[in-house]
Amino acid sequence: DFVTITNKSSMAVDISLHVSVSQSSIEGITMTDDKKFTDDTGTSLYLAVIDGEREVPIGMDGVTIDMTIDAAPDGAYEYIYEEENEEYIYKLKNDMSGVEFRQYSFQLTGAANGKGDWSELIDAKPEVTVGWEITPSVE
């Protein structure tokens, strides 16, 4: 399934997605960026991040994908006067029907080389770490 990051804020945000594989968890396995395993008969593994526009192989060093998600669309926020505090606040509207927030979605995909001899690696369990950082965009 895709993981989706939705920006509901009033400002654009920068996303830095980091995906890596623990080297100790793939001992005896070769990471490849060739998902068809052309001319490859080894114990090779293909792992990648898909985001709808691109497919980026993870590789031995992992991968970092940076992008910006635009702010909430016009009309998503409104000013409300709070009599108790005697001040205006800027907040999301209560009625969000018709408002479509900007998003970024990604998922992981992978394949193991069926031409390789995996008999010695039956217990191998690749450990994949996925993390992201979200910061205000300074455009």
C-alpha positions in Angstrom: 0.0 0.0 0.0 1.0 3.6 -0.6 2.0 5.8 2.4 0.6 9.2 1.9 1.9 12.5 3.4 -0.8 15.2 3.3 0.0 18.9 3.8 -2.9 20.6 5.6 -0.9 23.5 6.7 -1.1 27.1 5.4 2.5 26.9 4.1 4.5 24.7 1.7 6.6 22.0 3.3 9.8 20.2 2.2 9.9 16.5 2.5 13.1 14.4 2.7 12.3 10.7 2.4 15.1 8.3 3.4 15.0 4.5 2.6 17.9 2.1 3.4 18.5 -1.6 3.9 20.5 -2.9 6.8 23.7 -4.4 5.3 23.9 -7.1 8.0 20.4 -8.3 7.1 21.3 -9.0 3.4 24.6 -10.8 3.9 25.1 -13.0 0.9 22.6 -11.1 -1.2 23.6 -8.7 -4.0 21.5 -5.5 -4.3 20.8 -4.6 -7.9 19.1 -1.8 -9.8 18.1 -4.2 -12.6 14.6 -5.5 -11.7 14.7 -7.9 -14.7 18.0 -9.4 -13.5 19.3 -9.4 -17.1 22.3 -11.8 -17.4 22.2 -12.3 -13.6 22.0 -15.8 -12.1 23.1 -14.8 -8.5 21.2 -14.2 -5.3 20.2 -10.7 -6.3 17.5 -8.5 -4.8 15.8 -5.5 -6.3 14.2 -2.9 -4.0 12.8 0.5 -5.0 10.6 3.4 -4.0 7.7 4.2 -6.3 5.9 7.5 -6.0 3.7 7.5 -9.1 6.1 9.5 -11.2 9.3 7.5 -10.8 10.7 4.3 -9.5 14.0 4.8 -7.7 16.2 1.7 -6.8 17.3 1.7 -3.2 20.7 0.1 -3.7 23.4 -0.6 -1.1 23.7 3.0 0.0 20.0 3.6 0.3 18.2 6.4 -1.4 17.0 9.9 -0.4 14.1 11.6 -2.3 13.4 15.3 -1.7 10.3 17.2 -2.7 8.0 20.1 -1.8 4.3 19.8 -1.0 2.4 23.0 -1.6 0.3 24.7 1.1 -3.4 24.0 1.6 -5.5 25.4 -1.2 -7.2 28.8 -1.0 -10.4 28.6 1.0 -9.2 25.9 3.4 -8.5 28.4 6.2 -10.5 31.2 7.7 -10.1 33.9 10.3 -12.3 33.5 13.3 -12.8 36.1 16.1 -12.6 34.6 19.6 -14.4 36.8 22.0 -13.0 35.1 25.0 -9.4 36.0 24.1 -10.4 39.1 22.0 -8.3 38.0 19.1 -8.5 36.6 15.6 -7.2 33.2 14.9 -6.4 31.6 11.5 -7.7 28.0 11.4 -8.9 25.3 9.1 -12.6 25.7 8.3 -15.0 23.4 10.0 -16.6 22.4 6.6 -13.8 20.9 4.5 -16.1 19.5 1.8 -14.6 20.1 -1.6 -11.1 20.9 -0.3 -8.4 18.8 -1.7 -5.1 19.0 0.1 -1.7 18.5 -1.6 -0.1 15.1 -1.0 2.9 13.0 -1.7 2.5 9.2 -1.8 5.1 6.4 -2.0 5.4 2.7 -1.6 8.2 0.1 -1.7 8.5 -2.6 -4.3 10.9 -5.4 -4.9 11.8 -8.6 -6.5 14.2 -11.5 -5.9 16.1 -13.1 -8.7 14.4 -16.4 -9.5 17.5 -17.6 -11.3 19.7 -17.5 -8.2 20.3 -20.4 -5.7 18.6 -19.1 -2.5 18.9 -22.4 -0.6 21.6 -21.1 1.7 19.6 -17.9 2.3 16.2 -19.3 3.3 16.3 -17.5 6.7 17.4 -14.1 5.2 15.1 -11.2 6.2 16.1 -7.9 4.7 15.5 -5.0 7.1 14.3 -1.9 5.4 14.2 1.4 7.2 11.9 4.2 6.0 12.0 7.7 7.5 11.1 11.2 6.5 11.6 14.7 7.7 9.1 17.5 7.2 10.2 21.1 7.4 8.7 24.5 6.4 9.6 25.4 2.9 11.7 28.5 2.5 10.9 29.4 -1.1 
